[in-house]
Amino acid sequence: MSDRNDPERDRLSGRLSRFAKVGAGLSGAAVSYGANRVFAGDDANARNAKALKAALGGLKGPLMKAAQMFATVPDLLPPEFAKEFAELQTNAPAMGWPFVRRRMATELGADWQGKFASFEHEAAAAASLGQVHRATAHDGRSLAVKLQYPDMQSAVESDLGQLRALIGLFKRMDGSIDPSQMIVEIGDRLREELDYGREARMMSLYGNFFAGREDIRTPTMVPELSTGRLLSMTWLDGRGLLAFKSAPQEVRDRIAALLFEAWWSPMTHLGVIHGDPHLGNYSFGGEGAAHLNLLDFGCIRVFPPKFVAGVVRLYRALSNDDRAEQMESYRSWGFTGLNDDLVDTLNVWARFIYGPLLDDRVRTVADDVPPGEYGRREAFRVRQALKAKGPVTIPREFVFMDRAAIGLGAAFLHLGASHNWKQLFEASLEGFSEEAVAERQANALKEVGL
């Protein structure tokens, strides 16, 4: 992978410009917050949420992505905020051809177009940090070319500073959760997501893990057409999950089983998860959705084996109704100040997340719950209980574990899929131990150069 030029390296002017732009929007939201507290009555949260959405909605980049992350962690935001943030535009308008031409020249040189047999001018997809174009290699392979927007490194550092101000507003409205560790976690993951070299290695890690399987596929990176902010990979044809909402039940159930395995097996074997549950990050190809395509590896969380062991330990402790083991499981995750009341409160959420895995029967993940409301009722109960106990610091590892589990569950609800989820999970635990995870993780990361 080449890295010819690097004009985006954390330019001070870019950071100051970004800080001013974002700060102006959040300052306006803060003024609205103060006015709404005084005048808005019972709907103050709804008004504040709309003000923040308006402040963020015109921005590309990290702060919008962070807001979308917060929206998928149901126990972090009041419902009014989660609703508004979830509606922030996920597929931002793509940058035009003059921009693409300049950026591609920066990454691959002035003769970059000659390095492709063809390159489509219009983006196939666009999001908060970059956009994807279809292209063809000289050997005939169809390619997906992922191009990062300019100044994203500066934007991340600027936006993380503003994100702390944003969280300050949340804490003033609802002091039940201290999200300070979550900010650190999101910052680290955003920085990783800008590193396309890391993403390419994670793509290889997943490719190695599922090697030899026809039902779970990953792209292959093209090193000579990639840099630190440009990632060219093989194009995988398929249709999105929502295209199968009306498919026969057996097709929808097969899709759900593939998603479950693609998420849980790397977690219980290697201690890694795909941390972005966006529906655009996977597709399904072949007759009757015979195979799953995993498409995006920018947000892969590598967990300490001890944390993975705690996830399994809590599953078994809830299965056996073992109170002492439940407390030790939370302690191993990094929760502090644990007592019986706090464990009771945390168990409300844990029994929701683990609920389908504890029930030895065929069922949906949550009967009669719309995907957008998945987890909201339980989150409200947890929030109300925590208000009486003072702020609880959420361990940083919890962020993407929680976010991905919610995203996965919502996908199953979209499908109306039914399974014996307990049997699927137990199958993923074959040969599980903390020591085995540590050894396999070390070997897998070494194999891809991490």
LINWO-V211319 format. One record per helix or strand of 3 or more residues. SS is the DSSP state (hx for helix, st for strand). FROM is the first residue (numbers start at 1). LEN is the number of residues. If there is no record, write none. Layout:
# LINWO-V211319
SS,FROM,LEN
SS,FROM,LEN
This chain:
# LINWO-V211319
hx,12,28
hx,41,17
hx,62,10
hx,79,8
hx,97,12
hx,112,4
st,130,7
st,142,7
hx,152,22
hx,180,14
hx,196,14
st,216,3
hx,223,3
st,230,5
hx,241,4
hx,249,22
st,272,3
hx,279,3
st,282,4
st,291,4
st,300,3
hx,305,15
hx,323,11
hx,340,19
hx,371,3
hx,376,12
hx,398,18
hx,421,8
hx,434,14
